[in-house]
Amino acid sequence: MTENTPEPPALGDLFKKGAGKVKERFMLLRPLSKKEQWSVDSLKEYISEDSAKKALAAVKQNKAELKYIKKGFSFLIANKDLIPQLDSGEFEDLNKQIEKEFYATSFKNFAERAWGALPQYIGPNTLGQTEIKQAITLQLFSPEPIKLLILGKINAEMLTFARKLAPPEFQIITNFSPEKELDFEKPIITKTDRQTKHSDKFDLLFFTKTAVLKDFEDIAEKIITGSKAKVKDADLEFLKEYIEQAREIEVEIPAHLVEQLKKFIVKLKKEESELNYSVTTDFVAVVVSLCKAAARMEMRSQIDSKDLVRVFDIVEKSIRAE
């Protein structure tokens, strides 16, 4: 044996290694305890079959124990806030894969109620002003910039929470300081105002209104009882990640909806003299962006007829508001 020739492994080491492999294979056949079975079954709700098999093998061979990280998400995702993880550094890559698949499943479940839930986070203690909250929410899901102009009295928390969830290019033009709640008389908007300085251009205009009786009753009750909605940081973290992923979705308009969209725009163009601002080619692009944003809000890659209904309603309340 030369000086540079490595020594062969000792016979005892080979036996140990072989015995270890046999033991691992044998342990794969052992039945799980009730606790282990519950843990493994719970995995299947969130992750792929392949990842679940790898986790199951690690548990059966006593290489790791299945633990759960509680994220603290609220009822909006049905308390499904426990992320399964294997408590061993050996499975770091598998843990990352499990977490990725967990969020993908959670986002899919949340998408079914996103339209109703997300606007609630735009001013959780601000009652009424539903169309403004919906417009701001759509703005968050649009990669194309959409500028909103909000005139009148508005609770500053609406912008505070919107900015917590927003991408860097998010922008709303208001006639008040975000730190204060002020009231201004409705200004006169001419059709040329929308085409003036670039920094002053807007895509949707909203006038805030005095609360209707039902909203006023709810507001009075909140003041009397001192109740105030609290938003968890964990929820904001979840929603911010949800929005970021949804914004990456490429959305298409089905051929059968193109005609509906065109009819809506043409109808507004014919009534342009009665509207708050002009129906321009830029405006058409904004309506399309809003429809695509509505689809992204529910993690869809194709616009649905309900997206048109939702967007048309918001646009009508913006362009016809008095």
N, C-alpha and C positions, 0 to 999 in steps of 0.2 A: 504494500500500500504506500503510495507516494505521500509526500508531505502535504500536498494540496488536495488530496482526495478526501472528501467529507466522510466521517464515520457513519456507517449504517445505523439506523435507529435500533436501540436495544430491543431484544425480543419481548421483554416485559412490557415496554411502552406500546409495542404493536398489539399485544394482547389486550391492554387496557383500552386502547383506542377502538379496537374491534368490539370489545365488550360494551363500550359506551354506546356505540352505534346500534348494537342489538337491543340494548336497554331502551334507547330512545324509540326504536321501532315498536318494541313491545308496549311501551307506555302510551303510544298512539291508540292502542286497543282498549285501554282502560276506560270504564264509564265515568262520566263527569258527575260531580256532586250536584245537588239541586242548585246551590249558589252558583257554581261554575256554569251549569246548563242555562240558568237564567241570564247570566252575563253574556254568554255566547249567542243565545237567541236574540238578545237585544241588539247585538251587532248587526244582524241581518236586516234590520229596518233602515240602516244608514249606509252600509258599505257593500262592496261587490262580493260575490261568492268567493272569488280568489283570495281577497284580503281576509275574509272571514275564516277561510280554511287555514291560512298562515297563522292567524291569531289563535285558532282552536288548537293547532299543533303545539304552539308555544305554551298554552295553558296545560294541555295534557302531559307534556314532557316536563312540567314544573320549571320551565325556563323563565317564566314571567307570570305575574298575576294580573288579571284584568281590573283596572281601576277606572274611575269616572271623574272627569274634570267638570265641575258645575260652572257654567258660564253666566248664569243669572239672567237669562233672557226672560221676558215677561210673557203674559198670556197670549200675546199676538202670534207666537209660534207654538202655542199649546203646551207650554212647559217642557218642550223637548230640548232641554238645554244641557244634557249630560253627554260629554264627548268621551267615548271609550278610548282608553290608552293602555298599553302594556308597560308595566313598571320596570323596564330594563332598558339600559342604553343600547343593548344589542339590537333592539327593534326600533331605533330612531326613525329609520326610513319608512317602516311600516306604520308607525304612529303618525307620521306626516301624511301618508296616504289615507289613513283612516280619517284624520281630521279634515282633509280635503273632500273626501267623499261624504262625510257628515254634513259639511256646509252645503255641498251641492244638493243633498236631499232636503236639508232644512230650507234652502232657498226655493226649491221646487214646491214644497208645502206652503211656504209663506206667499208665493206668487199668486196662489188661488184667492187670497184675500188682500192682496197688496193695494188694490184701488180703494178699498174702504178703510184700510188701516193706515197707510202712509200719510195721507193728508192730516190725520189726527196729530201727527208729530209736528206739523207746521202751526205752532201756537196751540199747544195742548190745553191751555187755559183760556183760549180765545174762542168764544162761541160765535156761531154764525160765520159769515164771510167764506162760505164753503167754496164758491167758485175761485176765489183768490187762492185759497189753500191748494186747491186742485191744480191751478195754473202754475203755482210755484213748484209743486211736486213734479209736474210734467217737465218743467224747466230743468230739474235735477237730472232727468233721464235723457236729455237731449245733448248729444255731442255738438250739434250745431247751436251756436249761441242764440238764446231767445231773451230779449229784454222786456221786462214788465215795467210799466209805469203805474204806480199806485198813488192815487190822490185822495186825500181826506184823512179821517181819523183811523189809525191802525195801531194795534198793540205791538210794541217793539219786539216782544218775544217771538212773533212770527218770523221775523228776519233772523233773530238770534239762533233759533233752532234750525232754520233753513241753512244758515251758513255753517252750522256744525256738521251738516250732512253733505254740503255742496262741494263740487270740484272747484279748482282755482278760478276758472273763467266765469263762475256764477255771478250774475249781476241783476240787481233790481234798482230801478230809479224811484225814489220817493220824494215827497215834498216835506219830509220831516227828519229830524235828527233821530237815529236809531236808539239813542239813549233816553229819549223822552217820548211821551205820548201827546201829540199836539193835534189841533183841529184847524183845518183851513177851509175857506169857502171854495166851492167848486170853481176852478178856473175855466176860462173859455179856451177850448182846443180847436184850432182851425186845421183844415186838411193839409196846409203847408207846414204846420208845426212838425209833423212826423218826418218831413224831409229836410229839416234844417241842419244844424250841426250834427256831425256823426255821434258825438258824445251824448246828444240829447234825443237821438232817435229811439223809438220804442216799437215793439211789435204787438203788444197787447196792453190795453189801457183799462184800469179798473177804478171806479169811484167807490169808496167805502160808504156804506149807508148806516143809518141808525137802526139798531136792532129791532126786529119785528117783535110782536108781543110775546111769542113763545120763547124766543131767545132771551128777551128781557127777563122773563120769569126765571129762566135757568140761571142767568147772571145774578139776579137778586138772591136766589137761593144759595149760590156759591159764596156771595158776600156775607150773607147772614150766618151760614154754617162755618165759614172760614175754610171750606174745603179747597184744596189746590192739587191739581194733577202733578205728579212727580215722574220725571223721565229717568230711567236707569241709564248709566253710562254704557252698560253692556248692550242695551237695546240700540243705542246710537252707534256703537261699534258694529253691531250686526247689520244695521240698516245702511251704514256707510259702505261696508264691504258689498252688500247686496246691490247698491246703486252702482258702485264702480264696476262690478261684473256685468250688470245689465247694460250699462252704457257701451260695452264692447260688442253687443249683439248687432249684427247687420240685419236690418228689417226690410222686407219687400212688401209692395202693395199688390194684392191679387188683382187680376184684370177686371173681375166683376165689380170691384169696389172703386176702380178709377173713375167710372162714369158717375157714381154717386158723389164722389169728391168734386168732380168737375161741375156738376149741377149745383152743388152748394156754393161754390165760388162764383159761378155765373150769376146765381140769384142775388148774392150780395152785391156784385158789380152793378146789376140793374138798379138796385136800391141805394146806390152809393150816396146820392144826395141827401138821404135821410140818416146816414150813419155818422159816427163820431170821427172817423178818419177814412182815408182812401183805401180802396182795394187795389193794391199794386201787385206787380210780379213778386216783389219781396214778401208781400203778405201771403201770397199763394205758397211760397216756400216755407213760411212759418207754420201754416196750417198743416202742411205735409210733415214737417218736423214734429209737431205736436202729436199727430196721429202715430208716428213711429215711436215717439216717446211713450205713448199710452200702451203700445204693444210691449215695449221693453219693460215697463213697470210690472208686467206679468210674465217676464222672461220668455216672450214669444218672438219668433223671427219673422212673423207675418202679421200684417194688420188684419184685424177682425172687424166686423160690422159694428160691434159694441164700442170699438175705439172711435169710430166716426161719430157715433151718437154722443159719446162723452165729450169729444173735442168740439163738435158743432155747438153743443150746449154752452160750453165755456166761451167760445168765440162769439156767439150771439150775445151773451151777457156782457162781453167786453165792448163790442162794436156798436151795440144799441143802448148801452147804459145811459141813464139820464140823471 
